[in-house]
Amino acid sequence: MSKNTIDKDGISREEVCYFILSFKGDVQTFSQVVRGHWSVESLHWLLDVVYREDKNQTLDKRAAFNLNAIRKVCLHLLQLMIFLKEELSCSRKQRYISVHLEDYLPQLFGKRR
């Protein structure tokens, strides 16, 4: 069982998750495994929403692997970049860069002399 307290807009609520498994370990290890699982799920959700990865129909497995790696690098770069508005989603960041490409190329590749 896992209890989470979520505070949003001044409203606090408690969420309880139950797990059924045959895990023989301590609570700390179990919580790390659960958090690790959800970080992977969060990454896959972002890849699906931002890059529509679930609709990818690449048949060649090497090409699909390479596209996945490129998408992950692009997503990581989007998360590292600094924008004027701090609370932009990854999709909005992509659109913003596509419109203002000249402004963000130096940030991606370093400043030219």
C-alpha positions as CSV (number, residue, x, y, z in Angstrom):
1,M,0.0,0.0,0.0
2,S,1.2,3.5,-0.9
3,K,-0.3,6.8,0.4
4,N,0.3,10.0,-1.4
5,T,-0.8,13.5,-0.4
6,I,-1.5,15.8,-3.3
7,D,-1.8,19.5,-2.8
8,K,-3.3,21.3,-5.8
9,D,-4.8,24.8,-5.9
10,G,-4.9,24.9,-2.1
11,I,-6.9,21.7,-1.9
12,S,-5.3,18.7,-0.3
13,R,-6.3,15.1,-1.1
14,E,-4.9,11.7,-0.2
15,E,-4.4,9.0,-2.8
16,V,-4.0,5.3,-1.7
17,C,-2.6,2.7,-4.1
18,Y,-2.6,-1.0,-3.3
19,F,-0.1,-3.5,-4.8
20,I,-0.3,-7.2,-5.1
21,L,3.0,-8.9,-5.7
22,S,5.5,-11.5,-4.4
23,F,8.2,-9.1,-3.5
24,K,10.5,-10.0,-0.6
25,G,12.3,-6.8,0.3
26,D,12.1,-3.8,2.5
27,V,9.9,-0.8,2.2
28,Q,12.6,1.5,0.9
29,T,13.5,-0.9,-2.0
30,F,9.9,-1.3,-2.9
31,S,9.3,2.5,-3.0
32,Q,12.3,2.9,-5.2
33,V,11.0,0.3,-7.6
34,V,7.6,1.9,-7.7
35,R,9.0,5.4,-8.3
36,G,11.3,4.0,-11.0
37,H,8.4,2.3,-12.7
38,W,6.4,5.6,-12.8
39,S,9.3,7.6,-14.1
40,V,9.5,5.2,-17.0
41,E,5.8,5.4,-17.6
42,S,6.0,9.2,-17.5
43,L,8.7,9.1,-20.1
44,H,6.7,6.8,-22.4
45,W,3.6,9.0,-21.9
46,L,5.6,12.1,-23.0
47,L,7.1,10.3,-26.0
48,D,3.6,9.2,-27.0
49,V,2.0,12.6,-26.5
50,V,4.8,14.8,-27.9
51,Y,6.0,12.6,-30.7
52,R,3.0,10.2,-31.2
53,E,5.3,7.2,-30.8
54,D,2.5,4.7,-30.5
55,K,1.4,5.5,-34.0
56,N,4.9,4.9,-35.4
57,Q,4.7,2.3,-38.2
58,T,8.4,1.8,-38.9
59,L,8.9,-1.8,-39.8
60,D,12.7,-2.0,-39.7
61,K,13.6,-2.6,-36.0
62,R,17.0,-0.8,-36.3
63,A,15.3,2.3,-37.7
64,A,12.6,2.2,-35.0
65,F,15.3,1.9,-32.4
66,N,17.2,4.9,-33.9
67,L,14.1,7.0,-34.1
68,N,13.3,6.2,-30.5
69,A,16.8,7.3,-29.4
70,I,16.5,10.5,-31.4
71,R,13.2,11.3,-29.8
72,K,14.5,10.7,-26.3
73,V,17.5,13.0,-27.0
74,C,15.2,15.7,-28.4
75,L,12.9,15.4,-25.4
76,H,15.9,15.7,-23.0
77,L,17.1,18.8,-24.9
78,L,13.6,20.4,-24.6
79,Q,13.6,19.8,-20.9
80,L,17.1,21.4,-20.5
81,M,16.4,24.5,-22.6
82,I,15.5,27.8,-21.0
83,F,12.4,29.6,-22.2
84,L,10.9,33.0,-21.4
85,K,7.8,31.4,-20.0
86,E,8.8,28.7,-17.5
87,E,5.5,26.6,-17.5
88,L,5.5,25.5,-21.1
89,S,4.6,21.9,-22.1
90,C,7.0,20.0,-24.3
91,S,4.6,20.3,-27.3
92,R,4.4,24.1,-26.8
93,K,8.1,24.3,-26.5
94,Q,8.5,22.5,-29.8
95,R,6.1,24.9,-31.5
96,Y,7.8,27.9,-30.0
97,I,11.2,26.7,-31.2
98,S,9.8,26.1,-34.7
99,V,8.7,29.7,-34.9
100,H,11.7,31.3,-33.2
101,L,14.4,28.9,-34.5
102,E,17.1,31.5,-34.8
103,D,16.8,32.5,-31.2
104,Y,17.2,29.0,-29.8
105,L,19.9,27.5,-32.1
106,P,22.7,29.2,-30.1
107,Q,21.2,27.7,-26.9
108,L,21.2,24.2,-28.5
109,F,24.6,24.3,-30.1
110,G,26.5,26.9,-28.2
111,K,27.2,30.5,-29.1
112,R,29.2,31.2,-32.3
113,R,32.0,33.7,-32.2
